[in-house]
Amino acid sequence: MNKNKTSGVFYPIVIIIGLFLITGCAVTPSNPEAVPSMVNAENPVEMVNQLGGHIADARKNQLNVLSPTWYAKAESSYLKAKNDLEKGKELSNVRKYINTAETQLQKAQEMAKVSKSTLDELIKARSKARVAGATDLGKDYMAAEKRFLGLTQAIENNDLRYAQNNQKKLVDVFRHLEIRAIKEKTIGEVHTLIDKAEKEGAKKITPRSFALAQEKLKEADEFITENPYDKDTMKKKADEALFMAKRLHPLMDQSRKIKSMDPEQIALWMEESLHKTTRKLSAPDMRDQNFEVQVENILGTIETLQSDHDFMINKVNSQQQQMEVLNQRIGLLDKQTRRGQAEKERLAAEKQFNQRYNEVQIFFDSDEAEVYKQENQLVIRLKAIKFPVGQSILMPGTYTLLSKVQRAIRIFGEPQVVVEGHTDSTGSDEVNEHLSQQRAEAVMEYLIANKTLPSDKIMAVGYGSVRPLASNETSQGRAINRRIDVIIMPTVKPAT
């Protein structure tokens, strides 16, 4: 009897040791995903800021689900360190919590590696389901997510056999959720839009466009049914059908408008639309030419402006490189007075940071954003940025606000930037986290596309509803909690 018990315990231990050997021992310092050490940091403020970055990076890398227990412990220790620092408590306590959090993050990293090795197929299936929008499927998705966390927690408890034995069934569940999400969310919306258009007379008003939208819907629906594992093509066809269905309503509106106009009114309306664009671009007035020439005039002007924009970006980058070279030379010349020079640079950096902070504050109206200092970081809390309900699409009305964010970032050269997405507590935690991540990524991708920063200088993190600023019991509080925070961390950090 004792022999059997010993054997039962020994078997999972052998599996665990084998997995750690296969994965190359997760604690190896050379691993690029390993949590950076902060033992050499002297400034407690800087140490807490670095730890906050590590926590955000860990969440972005899904450690909160791949090793939920250890990640939760690390985040709790970080919040204790931050709270003690803000309240001016003993620095020894702050450092104790920081060291504890670092150890816990390292443990979470090790467990996450085992989870990735053990549940590789399942993790991929879950990721695809989330990308397809399965988080909107309510209780069914939440049940699958709960089972997934049960498997990663089993791995944390050294029960690899349980995780391995239950992986395949859950893979099938997430694949089914993925297909449902594509059909119910994307194709379902197409059905709704086409039905609405038909009731409003689309067959008569825009017959060709209506037939094309129906054709794309049928094509997507049939393909999803016949090719449930060709996910890339399936999503592409679904997106095409959705685009055509959304396109119907603007076309109907324009068709009704044109129907009530005589030919000259139509020509003048088209001319004015082109001329508005021409004036905005400061392009030559070519209303004495035909419409094709006017369009070419606009396109040529845009191309010229884009080239000028690229030239200015390259010029700024070149100037920054020259400044870096000069700073390096200054550092070499001042080696003998390093300590005095370091203090001088610290004070200069602090003064420069405050000047830039004051400058950025002027950019934003009070109803657009709040700008404040958080230790040695600048936080731009975007109050006026709005998204369609349940979506992460950046509407044109937000571009003016985001252009101000671009200017603010560029004042600091090429700082490290974190875009944080936050929601209120309405809906499930899984849906809120996924939506906040998508919205943060939408802002990040806009900034990268407009060459504000290179991709290695910016990251997006979605926190869902876990970091509220106000009570979610009132509509006003929920509105405050739905936000995007842009955190700017200067390359040269001023002391506080």
N, C-alpha and C positions, 0 to 999 in steps of 0.2 A: 504493500500500500504506500509506504513512504517512498519507495523507489519510483512509483508512478507519479507522485506529486513532484518529486525532484525533476523528473524528466519533463513534466508539463511546464515548469518554470524555466528550465534550461533552454528549451527550444526557441521561445521568442527572444531570449537574450542573445543567442547565437545569430538570429536574423538581424537584430539591431546592430551587433558588432560588424556583421558582414556588410550591411548597408553603409555604415560609416566608412568602412574601408573602400567600398566602391565609389562613394562620393568624394573620396579624397580627403576625408577628415575635415568637416566644416569649420573647425576652429583654426585652420591654417591662416596666418596673418596675410599671406600673399593673395588671398581670395579677393577679387575686386568688389564683391558685394559685402564683404565683412564690415561691421560697424567700426568707423574710425575711432582711434583712441584719443582721449582728451586729457590724459594725465599730465601733459606738458603745459596745458593752458594755465595761465596765472590769473587772469581776470575772471572772476566768477560770473560777471554779466556775459562775457564772451562765451564762457563754458555753457551757460544755460541756453544762449542763442544757438550754439553749435548743436547741443543736445536736441533742441526743438527742431532743427533742420534734419537731424538723424531720425527723429520720430516721424516727421512728415515723409521723409524718403522711405522709411520702413512701411508706412501705410500705403504709399504709392506702389510699393513692390508687393503688396497684398499680405504682409506679415500678420495683419490683424485677423486674417482668416486662415492662413497657413500655419500659424502658431498663435491661436487666439489668447491662450492663457498667459503666455510669456509676454506677448505684446501688451496686453492689458496691464500687466504688472509694471512694465517699463514706462508706459504712458502715465500711470498713476505716480510713479516715482518722479517723473519729469515735472508733473503738475505740482507736486509737493515742493520740489526744488524752486520752481518759479514762484510759487506762493510765498515761501520763506524769504526769497530774495526781495520780492516786492514789499514785504512787511519789515524788512531790515533785521531779520533774525540772524543768529550766529552763522558766520560763513562756513564753519565746520559742518553744520547741519546741511547747508546747501551742497557742499562738496560730497557729503555722505550720500545724499539722494542722487546726485549726478553719477557717482561711481556705481551705485546700486542699479540705476537705470541703464548704464552702459553695459554692465554685466548681464542684465535681463534682456537687453536687445541682442547681445551676442548669443545668448541661449535661444532666443526666438529665431535668430538667423540659422542656427544649427538645426532646430526643429523644422524650420521651413524647408531646408535642403532635403531632409528626410521625407517630408510631405511631398515635395516635388518629385523625388525619385519613386516613391511608393504610389502616388496618385497622378502620375503624369497624364494619362489619357483622360482621367476625370477632370483635372484642372483645365485642360484644353476644351473639353466639352462645356464646362461651366462658363468659361470665358466667352465662347462663341454664343452661348445662350444669352448672356448679359448684353453682348454687342447687338444681338438681334432685338433686344427690348423685352426679354423674358421677365425682367424685374417688375413689369407692369401687369403681370398675370396674377397678382394678388396672392391668395392663400396657397395656390399650387406651387408658385415659385418659393415662397417663404418656407414651405414644408421641405422642398428640395435643399434649400440653403441650410436649414436646420440639420438635415441629415449629413450635409457636407461638413459642417462644423463638428458634428459628432465624430466623423472619421478623423479629422485633423486633431481633435482633442484625444482621440484614442491613440494616435501616434505620439502625442505628448506624454501619454501614460504608458508608453512602451508596448501597446497592444497592436502591433503591426499586422498580425494575422487577421484580426477583426477588420481593419481598414482594407486589407487586400481582398478579403472574401466578399466585402460589400461594395467594392468599387464598381464592378461591371453593371450591376443593376442601376446604380445611380447615374452612370454614364448614359444609359438608355433614357433615363428620366430627363436629363438635361438636353439630350438630343431632341426628344419629343417636345420639350418646352421651347426649344429654339424654332422648330418648324411651326409650332402654334403661334409663337410671337410674330413670325414673319407673316403668317396668314391672318391672324386676328388683328394685329396692330397695323401692318402696312396694307395688306390686301383688304382688310376690313374697312379701313379708312377710305380706300379707293371705291369700294362698293357704296359707302355712304355718300361720297361726293358725287358719284355718277348718278345715283338715285335722285339726289337733290337737284342736280342739273336737269335731269329728265323731267322732273315735276315742274321746273321753271321754264320748260320749253326749249331745251337745248337741241332736240332733234330738228326743230324748225329754224332756230336762230343760228346755230353753228353745227350743221349736220356732219360735215367732214371731220371736224375736231371731235365731235361726240362719238362718231364711229371709230376713230383712231383710239380714243381712250378706252372704249369697250374692247377693242382688239388687243390692246396692251394688257388689259385686265385678264382677259381669257388666256392669253399666252402665258402670263405669269402664274395664274392659278393652275393651269395644266402642267407647267414645268415643275412647280413645287410638288405636285402630287406624284409625278412620274420620276422625279430626280431628287428625292429627299436628302441625299448626301452631297449633292453638288451645291454647297452653301454659297460660294462666291457668285456663280451665275444666277442662282435663285434670288439672292438679294438684289443683284443688278437689275433683273427683270421686274422685281417688285417695285424698286425705286423708279424705274421708267414708267410703270403704270401709275404710280402715285403722282409723279410730275405731270403726266398728261391729264389726270383727273383734276388736279389743282388748277391747271392751265385753263380748263373749260370756263370757269366763272369769270375771270378777267376778260376772256374773249367774248363771252356773252354780253358783259357790260359795255364793252367797246362797240360791239355790233349794234346794240340797241341805240347807243349814242349816235353812231354814224348814220343809222337808218333815219333818224330825225333831222339830219342835216342835208343841205343841198351840196352839189359837187364843189362849189367855191368854198363853202364853209369847211368842208372836209380838207381841202388843200391848205386853207389858212391855218386850220388847227394843227395839221402835220408840220407846216412851216414853223409855227410858233413853238412847237415841242422841240424841233431841231435848234431853233434860235436861242431858246433858254439854255440849252447845253453849250452852244457856241459862246454866249455871253459869259457863262460860268467859267469857261476855259480860256477866256480872253483871246479867242480865235477870231480870224477875219470874218466880217459879216458877208456871207455869200448867198443871201436870199435872192439875188438876181441870177443865180444859177439853178439848174434842176436839182431835185432832191438827192440824186446819186452823188453829185459833186459836193453837196453840203455834208452828206454823211462821210465822204472821203476826207473832207476838211476836218471834221471832228476827230476821226480816227487818227489822222496824221498828227494833230495837235496832242492827242493823248500819248501817242508814241514818243513825241518829242519831250513831253513832260516826264514820262517814265525814264527816259534816258538821262535827263537832268537830275532826277531823283537818285538814280543809281550813281551818277557821278558825285553828287554831294555826299552820299553814304560812304563811298570809297575815299573821298577826301577827308571826311571826319575820321575814318578808321586809320588813314595814313598819319594824320595829325596825332592821334592817340598813340600810335606806335612810336612816333618821334618823341612824344612826351615820356613814354616809358624808357626809351633809350637815354634821354637826358636825366631822368630820375636815377637810373642805374649809375650813370657817371657821377652824379652828385654823391650817391652813396659810397662809391669808391674813394672819392676825394675826402670824405668826412669820416673815414674809419677811426681816426685817432680820437675823435670827439663823438663817438657813437651814442653814448648815453645822453649827452646834451642835445644832440641832433634828434634823437628819437623823441625826447620830450617836446622839442620844437615842432617836429612833424605831427606829434599827437595833438598839440594845441592848434596847429594850422589845420589839421584834418577836422577837428571839432568845430573850429570857426567856419570852415568851408561847408561842413555838413549843415550847420545852423543857417548859413546864408542860402544854401540850396533849399532847405526846408521852407524858409520864408518865401523864396521865389515860387516854389511849387504851390504853396497855399493860395497864391494869387490866381493861379490858373483856374481854379474851380469855384463855381458859385456854391452857396451854402446848401442849396437843394440838389446839387449834383454829387458832391462827395465830401467826406470828412478827411482831413489830412492831419496826421499827428505823429509824434515821435514815440517809439516804443523801444526804450533803451537806446541802442545805436542803430536802429532800423527806422525806415520811414514807411508808414502804413497809409495807403489810399483806400478808404472804404467807399466803394461806389454805391451810392444810394439811388441814383437815377437809372441804373442799368436795369432793363426789363427784358424778360424772355416770355414767349408764348407759354401758356399753361402747360406744364408737363414736357416742355421741349427745351432744347439747348441752342436754338437758332439765334444768331445775332441779327437783330433787325436793323435796317438802315438808320433808324433814329438814334442808335447808340454810337454811330461812327464818330460824331463830333466829340462825345465824351471820351471815347477811346483814343482819339487823336491827342487829347490833352494828357492822357496817361502816357502816350508815347513821348510827348515832350518832357514830361516829368522824369521818365526813365533816362532819356538821353542826356539830361542835365548831369546825371551821375556817371556818364560815360558808358561802360558796360558792366553794371553791377550784377550781382546774383538776384534773381527775382523769383518769388513764389506767388502763384495765383491760387487763392483759396476760394473754394465754392462752399456756400452754406445754405441750408434750407430751414424752413420751420418744421414742426413735428407732425404736420398733417401727412398721413400715409405711413407706410412701413419704413423701417430703418433701411432695409436693402434698397428700396426704390429711391429714397432720399439720398443715400450715399452715391448711388449710380448717377442720378440726375445731377447732383452737385459736382461730381467728377466731370461729367460731360460738359457742363456749363463752364467750369474752370478751364477745361481743355479748349473750348471754343474761343475764349478770350486769349489763351496762350497762343493758339494757332494764328489768330488775327495778328498778334504782335510779331510773331515770327514771320508771317507772310509779308508784313509791311516793313520788314528788316529793322525792327526796333532792337532786337537782340538775336544773337545766334542761338540755336536750339539747346546748346550745352550750358547756356546761362540762365535758363528759365525752366521751371517745372510747374505742373498743375496738380493740386491735391483737393479731393472732394471730402468734406467732413460730414456731409448730411446735416442732421439736426443735433449733433452731439456737442456743439459749442455755441449755445444760444447767447444773445446779448440781452434779451428781454424775455418776459413770460410769454409762453405760447397760448395762454388762456384768453388773450384778447387779439382782435384783428390787427390792432396797432403793433402789438408785440410781435406777432407773426410776420408782419411786413418788415420790421426792423431785422428780424433774424434771416430773412431771405436776402442774401447779399453776396457780393464778390469783393474780396479783399486782395489788393495788390501790395505785396510786401517787398520793399526795395532794400537790399543789403549792400551798402557801398563796399567796393574792393578794399579801400583803406578805411578801417572802422575807427570812429572817434570814441574815446573813453567817455564815460558819463560820471 
